Amino acid sequence: MTTKAIDPKLIDVTLSEHDGYPEELARLDTDEALWDACGVASTDFPQSLWIPENEWRERADYNDKNGLWAINYLDRFTNQNPTHECTCHALRAVAEAAWNRQRRFAIGPPVAGQRLPASTAPQSASVWFSCLSIYAEANPRERGGANVQQVCRIACERGFLPDKIQPREYGFAHLLQGTCGKGGINQSSGAWPAVAKFPDGWRETAKHFRPLEVIYPRSREQFVCCLLHGLAIGIGRKGHSVPICRIVYDGGRMLFEYPDSYDVIRYDSQPYYSGSYSILSFTTPDDWSKPAG
């Protein structure tokens, strides 16, 4: 199990500006609402993911040695600052981790401000999704955020568009800016895109990047088991949505690590179940070098 001394300022962070997941939207993310939002993709927690608590440390050590955490399937940060897009930035991380996990090629963890060599390796089929391709529909007003059920429903129904910046050339017919925020070397930034202004025929590309099975950890044990299997977990809490991607220990305390959408790694000291979800399976291409066919 990864053990390190963590700066207390990075633990249980509550942002001073957190309108991306306001309370009036968060309270709507009930268990039933999330299940209904994802429709046929909603799946009961599989017993095959269960790992007894007395095996957690051994499994975590194995993940550390072999790069099998969800964070190892992510090769970029995104930066939403100063927008309200957090639920979509968290969702894109959960989705990209699920996509790359199916490839079983460790390409991360991400480093802020850097393009990782593994992203362009022949074994990699990393695709970077546009957060705005979901958020523009979830909240046409741009400001004010969106809740988890909204963004998950959209992703499951019609999928993501790829970001205009990609780790390699795939020849996508349809692309969209990734954020109206800061973005970075691995994420494009641009003007607000109304869905009506998306590129003609965009759904033909988006359908290739869609969650197929979504599960909902509803206990500490299920939460930890998902992480130990290399699944990222999207959560909404404290006005902000983040993707939990790894377990680390600070002394004897278990912490839940996430790449925040501000180019920084942070930690929660407890799991959150309200508004939590994980993508168990994702669309897969016939040819990984041509992800959209």
C-alpha positions as CSV (number, residue, x, y, z in Angstrom):
1,M,0.0,0.0,0.0
2,T,1.3,3.4,-0.9
3,T,2.4,5.1,2.3
4,K,3.6,8.7,2.4
5,A,3.3,11.9,4.5
6,I,0.6,14.0,3.0
7,D,0.4,17.8,3.4
8,P,-2.6,18.4,5.6
9,K,-3.6,21.3,3.3
10,L,-4.3,18.7,0.6
11,I,-6.7,16.6,2.7
12,D,-10.5,17.2,3.0
13,V,-10.3,20.4,0.9
14,T,-13.4,22.6,0.7
15,L,-13.0,25.1,-2.1
16,S,-13.9,28.7,-1.4
17,E,-15.7,28.9,-4.7
18,H,-17.7,25.7,-5.3
19,D,-20.8,26.5,-7.4
20,G,-20.3,23.5,-9.7
21,Y,-22.2,21.2,-7.4
22,P,-24.6,23.4,-5.4
23,E,-26.7,21.9,-2.6
24,E,-30.0,22.4,-4.5
25,L,-28.6,20.1,-7.2
26,A,-26.7,17.7,-4.9
27,R,-29.8,16.8,-2.9
28,L,-31.4,15.4,-6.1
29,D,-28.6,12.8,-6.5
30,T,-30.4,10.1,-4.6
31,D,-29.6,6.4,-5.2
32,E,-32.8,5.9,-7.1
33,A,-32.2,9.0,-9.3
34,L,-28.8,7.9,-10.4
35,W,-30.0,4.4,-11.1
36,D,-32.8,5.8,-13.3
37,A,-30.6,8.3,-15.0
38,C,-28.2,5.7,-16.4
39,G,-31.0,3.5,-17.6
40,V,-30.0,0.2,-19.0
41,A,-26.3,0.9,-18.1
42,S,-27.2,0.7,-14.3
43,T,-25.8,-2.5,-12.9
44,D,-25.9,-4.0,-9.4
45,F,-22.5,-4.2,-7.6
46,P,-21.0,-7.4,-8.9
47,Q,-20.0,-10.0,-6.3
48,S,-16.9,-10.7,-8.4
49,L,-15.5,-7.3,-7.3
50,W,-15.7,-8.2,-3.6
51,I,-12.4,-8.4,-1.8
52,P,-12.4,-9.3,2.0
53,E,-11.0,-6.5,4.2
54,N,-8.2,-8.8,5.4
55,E,-6.9,-8.8,1.8
56,W,-7.0,-5.1,1.1
57,R,-3.4,-4.3,2.0
58,E,-2.0,-7.2,-0.1
59,R,-4.1,-6.2,-3.1
60,A,-3.1,-2.5,-2.7
61,D,0.6,-3.5,-2.6
62,Y,0.0,-5.5,-5.8
63,N,-1.7,-2.5,-7.5
64,D,1.3,-0.3,-6.4
65,K,3.8,-2.7,-7.9
66,N,2.0,-3.3,-11.2
67,G,0.4,0.1,-11.8
68,L,-3.2,-1.1,-11.6
69,W,-4.9,1.8,-9.8
70,A,-7.3,4.0,-11.8
71,I,-4.8,6.8,-11.6
72,N,-2.4,4.7,-13.6
73,Y,-5.0,4.7,-16.4
74,L,-5.1,8.5,-16.6
75,D,-2.5,10.5,-18.5
76,R,-3.7,14.0,-18.0
77,F,-5.1,16.6,-15.7
78,T,-7.9,18.9,-16.8
79,N,-8.4,22.5,-15.4
80,Q,-11.9,23.9,-15.1
81,N,-10.8,27.2,-13.3
82,P,-12.9,29.4,-13.0
83,T,-15.9,27.5,-14.4
84,H,-18.7,25.4,-12.8
85,E,-17.9,22.3,-14.9
86,C,-16.7,20.0,-12.1
87,T,-19.2,17.2,-12.4
88,C,-18.1,16.8,-16.1
89,H,-14.4,17.0,-15.3
90,A,-14.9,14.3,-12.7
91,L,-16.9,12.2,-15.2
92,R,-14.3,12.5,-18.0
93,A,-11.7,11.2,-15.6
94,V,-13.8,8.2,-14.6
95,A,-14.6,7.6,-18.2
96,E,-11.0,7.9,-19.5
97,A,-9.8,5.6,-16.7
98,A,-12.5,3.0,-17.7
99,W,-11.6,3.3,-21.4
100,N,-7.9,2.8,-20.8
101,R,-8.4,0.1,-18.2
102,Q,-10.0,-2.0,-20.9
103,R,-6.8,-1.7,-22.8
104,R,-4.8,-2.8,-19.7
105,F,-2.0,-0.4,-20.5
106,A,-0.7,1.7,-17.6
107,I,-0.1,5.2,-19.0
108,G,-0.1,7.3,-15.8
109,P,-0.3,8.8,-13.3
110,P,-0.7,12.2,-14.8
111,V,1.7,15.1,-14.2
112,A,0.4,18.6,-14.3
113,G,1.6,20.6,-17.3
114,Q,3.3,17.6,-19.0
115,R,2.5,15.3,-22.0
116,L,3.5,11.8,-20.9
117,P,5.5,9.7,-23.4
118,A,3.3,6.7,-22.7
119,S,0.3,8.6,-24.1
120,T,1.7,8.3,-27.6
121,A,3.2,4.8,-27.3
122,P,2.1,2.2,-29.8
123,Q,0.3,0.2,-27.1
124,S,-1.7,3.2,-26.0
125,A,-5.1,4.1,-27.3
126,S,-5.7,7.0,-25.0
127,V,-8.6,9.2,-26.1
128,W,-9.2,12.6,-24.3
129,F,-12.9,13.4,-23.9
130,S,-14.4,16.9,-24.0
131,C,-16.0,17.9,-20.7
132,L,-18.0,20.5,-22.6
133,S,-19.6,17.9,-24.8
134,I,-21.5,16.8,-21.7
135,Y,-21.8,20.0,-19.7
136,A,-23.2,22.1,-22.6
137,E,-26.3,19.9,-22.5
138,A,-26.4,19.4,-18.8
139,N,-26.5,23.2,-18.1
140,P,-27.2,25.4,-21.2
141,R,-26.9,28.4,-18.9
142,E,-23.2,27.7,-18.6
143,R,-22.9,29.0,-14.9
144,G,-24.4,27.2,-11.9
145,G,-23.1,23.6,-12.4
146,A,-24.9,20.3,-12.9
147,N,-25.6,17.3,-10.7
148,V,-24.2,13.8,-11.2
149,Q,-27.4,12.3,-12.5
150,Q,-27.6,14.8,-15.3
151,V,-24.1,14.3,-16.6
152,C,-24.2,10.5,-16.3
153,R,-27.5,10.3,-18.1
154,I,-26.1,12.3,-21.0
155,A,-23.0,10.2,-21.2
156,C,-24.9,6.9,-21.1
157,E,-27.5,8.0,-23.7
158,R,-25.2,9.4,-26.4
159,G,-21.6,9.6,-25.3
160,F,-18.7,12.1,-25.3
161,L,-17.1,14.0,-28.1
162,P,-13.3,13.9,-28.2
163,D,-11.3,17.0,-27.1
164,K,-9.7,19.0,-29.9
165,I,-6.4,18.1,-28.3
166,Q,-5.5,14.4,-28.5
167,P,-2.4,12.5,-27.5
168,R,-2.1,11.2,-31.0
169,E,-3.8,11.6,-34.4
170,Y,-6.9,9.5,-34.7
171,G,-8.6,11.3,-37.6
172,F,-11.8,12.0,-35.7
173,A,-14.5,13.5,-37.8
174,H,-15.9,15.6,-34.9
175,L,-14.1,17.3,-32.1
176,L,-15.0,19.9,-29.4
177,Q,-13.1,22.2,-27.1
178,G,-12.6,20.6,-23.8
179,T,-13.5,23.4,-21.4
180,C,-14.3,27.1,-21.1
181,G,-11.8,27.2,-18.2
182,K,-8.0,27.3,-18.2
183,G,-7.4,24.0,-19.9
184,G,-3.7,23.3,-20.6
185,I,-1.2,21.4,-22.7
186,N,-3.5,18.3,-22.7
187,Q,-6.9,20.0,-22.8
188,S,-8.2,22.6,-25.2
189,S,-10.1,25.7,-24.0
190,G,-12.6,27.7,-26.0
191,A,-15.8,29.6,-26.1
192,W,-19.1,28.3,-24.8
193,P,-20.6,25.8,-27.3
194,A,-24.4,25.6,-27.5
195,V,-25.4,22.0,-28.3
196,A,-27.1,23.3,-31.5
197,K,-23.7,24.6,-32.6
198,F,-21.9,21.2,-32.2
199,P,-20.4,20.1,-35.5
200,D,-22.8,18.5,-37.9
201,G,-23.1,14.8,-37.4
202,W,-21.4,14.8,-34.0
203,R,-23.5,12.0,-32.6
204,E,-21.8,9.6,-35.1
205,T,-18.6,10.1,-33.2
206,A,-19.9,10.5,-29.7
207,K,-21.7,7.1,-29.9
208,H,-18.3,5.4,-29.8
209,F,-17.4,6.8,-26.4
210,R,-20.2,5.8,-24.0
211,P,-20.4,4.0,-20.7
212,L,-22.1,0.6,-20.9
213,E,-22.2,-0.5,-17.3
214,V,-22.4,1.8,-14.3
215,I,-22.3,0.7,-10.7
216,Y,-22.9,2.6,-7.5
217,P,-20.8,1.9,-4.4
218,R,-23.0,2.2,-1.4
219,S,-20.8,1.1,1.5
220,R,-17.1,1.6,2.6
221,E,-16.4,-1.9,1.6
222,Q,-17.8,-1.6,-1.9
223,F,-16.0,1.8,-2.3
224,V,-12.7,0.3,-1.5
225,C,-13.3,-2.8,-3.6
226,C,-14.0,-0.7,-6.7
227,L,-10.7,1.2,-6.2
228,L,-8.7,-2.0,-5.6
229,H,-10.0,-3.3,-9.0
230,G,-8.6,-0.2,-10.7
231,L,-12.0,1.5,-11.1
232,A,-12.3,5.3,-10.6
233,I,-15.2,6.6,-8.6
234,G,-16.9,9.9,-9.3
235,I,-18.4,11.6,-6.2
236,G,-20.1,14.8,-5.4
237,R,-19.6,16.4,-2.0
238,K,-18.9,19.8,-0.3
239,G,-20.1,21.7,-3.4
240,H,-17.5,20.0,-5.7
241,S,-17.3,16.8,-7.7
242,V,-14.1,14.8,-8.0
243,P,-12.8,11.4,-9.3
244,I,-11.4,9.1,-6.6
245,C,-8.6,7.0,-8.1
246,R,-6.3,5.5,-5.5
247,I,-5.9,4.6,-1.9
248,V,-2.9,5.8,0.0
249,Y,-1.9,5.7,3.7
250,D,-0.8,8.6,5.8
251,G,0.6,6.8,8.8
252,G,-2.3,4.5,9.8
253,R,-5.0,6.6,8.1
254,M,-6.5,5.5,4.8
255,L,-6.9,8.4,2.3
256,F,-8.7,8.5,-1.0
257,E,-6.6,10.2,-3.7
258,Y,-8.1,12.2,-6.6
259,P,-6.6,14.3,-9.5
260,D,-8.6,17.5,-8.9
261,S,-9.6,19.6,-12.0
262,Y,-7.2,22.3,-10.9
263,D,-3.9,20.6,-11.8
264,V,-3.4,19.2,-8.3
265,I,-3.7,15.9,-6.4
266,R,-5.8,16.0,-3.3
267,Y,-7.2,13.6,-0.8
268,D,-10.4,12.8,1.1
269,S,-10.2,11.1,4.5
270,Q,-13.5,9.3,4.0
271,P,-15.6,7.7,1.2
272,Y,-18.7,9.4,0.0
273,Y,-21.7,7.5,-1.3
274,S,-24.3,10.1,-2.2
275,G,-23.8,10.9,-5.8
276,S,-21.1,8.2,-6.2
277,Y,-20.7,6.0,-9.3
278,S,-18.1,4.0,-11.2
279,I,-18.0,3.0,-14.9
280,L,-17.5,-0.8,-15.0
281,S,-17.4,-1.1,-18.8
282,F,-17.2,1.2,-21.7
283,T,-17.6,1.0,-25.5
284,T,-14.6,-0.7,-27.1
285,P,-13.5,-0.3,-30.8
286,D,-12.8,-3.1,-33.2
287,D,-9.5,-1.5,-33.9
288,W,-7.9,0.5,-31.1
289,S,-5.9,2.6,-33.6
290,K,-9.3,3.8,-35.0
291,P,-11.4,4.4,-31.8
292,A,-14.3,5.9,-33.7
293,G,-14.2,3.4,-36.6
